[in-house]
Amino acid sequence: MAWVLYAARARGAGSGEQHVTLADLLAGIVFVVLNAYAVLGGADFGGGVWDLLAFGPRRERQRELIAEAIGPVWEANHVWLILAIVLLFTCFPPAFARLGTLLHIPLSLVLIGIALRGSAFTFWRYGADQEQRQWGMVFAVASLITPFLLGTTAGAIASGALVGGGGATPGDSLTVAGDGFYTIYVAPWLSPFPLSVGLFALIAFAFLAAVYLTLEARERELQEDFRRRALAAGIGLFLAAVVALLLSLDGAPRVRDGLIFAAWALPLHLLTAAAAITALAALWVRRWRAARVAAVTQVSLILWGWALSQYPYILPPDLSIAGAAAPAATLRLALGALALGGAVLLPSLYYLFRVFKGSARTT
Amino acid sequence: MSDLLAARSQMGVSLAFHIVFAVIGIAMPLMMVLAERRWQVTGHAIYLDLAKRWAKGTAILFAVGAVSGTVLSFELGLLWPRFMEFAGPIIGMPFSLEGFAFFTEAIFLGIYLYGWDRISSRAHLWAGVAVALSGTASGVFVVIANAWMNAPAGFELVNGQAVHVDPIAAMANAAAVSQTLHMTLAAYAATGFAVAGIHAFLLLKDPANAFHRRALEIALMVGAPAAVLQPISGDISARHIAAHQPVKLAAAEALFRTQASAPLTLGGWPDVAARETRFGVEVPYALSLLAFHDPHAVVKGLDLVPESDWPNVPAVHLSFQVMVAVGSYLALLALWTVWLAWRRADLAHNRWLLRAIALATPMGFIAVEAGWMVTELGRQPWVIYGVLKTRDAVTPMPGLVVAFVTFTLLYCFLGVIVVWLLYRHIIRSPAVPEWRGFYMPPGRGERGAGSST
């Protein structure tokens, strides 16, 4: 990660700052947490998509497999989002305040989606037979809408449309000019580029889920079902990426400049392309483990491409990481808390995944 | 409805909803672990059934608590961006620690729920212990953050800006100990008596049912000690707010005038316009005695600050009276239970005790909600006491009533479903004929005996 930050810093070397700051490091960690949410929690969303799209003779078995795969890790995968949020408001409070204000509508909708999805999943697991299908439907539909809107908010951030007058002064940073309601609270996210990112996120999560499920499946036919789905989603992901990139030409100038013209753009694209091709090729030859590694790498690289393209801004065009950072005392302690929390969390997570996702799995 | 009122209402509804699940998430895992341990020791399947039912209940309630908690963490920014911009760097620390504690709880709950056949029984029990401990820790961290809003510390205010931020000093604020103690005990008392109450009610209908008897015992084991200790913790809290948040105490006690040898007003309705409390019963010296342990101490009244800085006095006074009354009922009931248990009386055949416990089912939660209203409404008009007013913290986004109505409907919908699911899966008597006999057959003595499920 440090390497990535240095690479980004090299790009902005003209700005006069020479080394990675504590704030940069914490912004990087927040992004690592978001990355974990995308590849773990995101795949749970993707599972919901495949539940909705389940068809064919093995429809019910597909759904059971999805529920089994998600069950034990479900709650843990979703705490990554809470962790990202609390780190964001601890370390970069003006960014959190601005996001909450300007993206109030899509984030509220995301919350409704998360609430319905999370509870529907549990009700579905514990409900009686006759109502299970209805909960499955709520779960699946919420799985479609929530990641789409999450992606849309990410697109709105990347597009640089979230302008609220910078600065960390309480009360001042949020005064919005006398524009209309639509211009301030709706237009930043209800635009072609953010929506294309929403679609991209949805397909990316579905792709991850299908790849993971080829590994989870114990039966040959089920593996083949999800292999076909993963291949289709992988191609869909490529198309969605092209659409988002084309829309960025007009809709997200920073992303465009970063992803197309920056010095690190070419190697990053080559790496991402290599991961994407590896994932599809591994699926083709039924090397499930290799496909999983490659798919996670691919999605992570795309996320880091976004992060790098808008560095050093946390909310382009005007709120930089340094400008939004909390006082140094807070940042240092946050880093300490992360070390302490990580010391408890990482072994526990390892144990969780070893028990439920390990290779020694019987049954 | 103004945007400020809509935002306050949405936050209020979200917290009132979440606090129920948070409280259960703290205490329910302890009961589940106790039942599992009893199963391991006695080898009787009735305890395994209990542990599994309570684990299922924990799973359902945890899921709803997790999503409503996620909603809250976002709502801080969606509704109160200016509060978070100011408070984030100072008080983000306990929220971050809470994030980790909650994460640990989620991980080990997953292991506990799905790991019955995958890990050793010893590891399984310890996973349950980890759930119980991290659940309590996450509650403590969140309450520390709330305590800071009542007793802000760890920064200096220069021209409206926080400087010299010290997050450790903010966590060690003056209200932290009294509030976390009071809330944690409340969680055990409320959950313990709610579960005990349900099973007491079912025992009254079906007196020979061994399942409900065992459930009652474990629930009382968790609820009764906490309810006995709670008045002591309440005294610590009262003395803290007397010294540090005098306006809150004055509103809670409906004391309009600063006075020495202040009386305690029981009941009554504060008439704010007339500056007096009507229809209350006054106990001389009692308020000075309770607040400062000195019958002649001076207790500050609402006249300390201008009326524009008063909270809603009738609401705070009423909530406080409800909390104290209900808490006292639970404490006396707990003492009675402990006394009977001490004398080795047969709790499950004492019908008056069962009736009293059944009546207590909702009481702990009523006290939790009322106490939370005291601390939150009693702090108004401040969101950070003496530092930032609630009206200055609200988002500039208009039309908040739409969000308020939407989220209220969502919570009503979820609430109805949770109650129904709990009834179907946790509370209904198990259909095992042998367990209907009052005297439980001896376990086969070996670990895991009777684990047919």
Interface residues (C-beta under 8 A of the other chain):
Chain A: G71 P72 V73 W74 E75 A76 H78 V79 L81 I82 L83 I85 V86 L87 F89 T90 C91 P93 P94 F96 A97 R98 L99 G100 T101 H104 L107 S108 V110 L111 I112 I114 A115 L116 R117 G118 S119 F121 T122 F123 R125 Y126 G127 A128 A168 T169 P170 G171 S173 L174 T175 V176 F181 Y185 A326 P327 A329 T330 L333 A334 A337 L338 L340 G341 V344 L345 S348 L349 Y351 L352 V355 F356
Chain B: K56 A59 I60 F62 A63 V64 A66 V67 S68 G69 T70 V71 S73 F74 E75 L76 G77 L78 L79 P81 R82 M84 E85 F86 A87 G88 P89 I90 G92 M93 F95 S96 L97 E98 G99 F100 F102 F103 T104 A106 I107 F108 L109 G110 I111 L113 Y114 G115 R118 I119 A130 G160 Q161 V163 V165 D166 P167 I168 L388 D392 T395 P396 M397 P398 G399 A403 T406 F407 L410 L414 I417 V418 L421 R424 H425
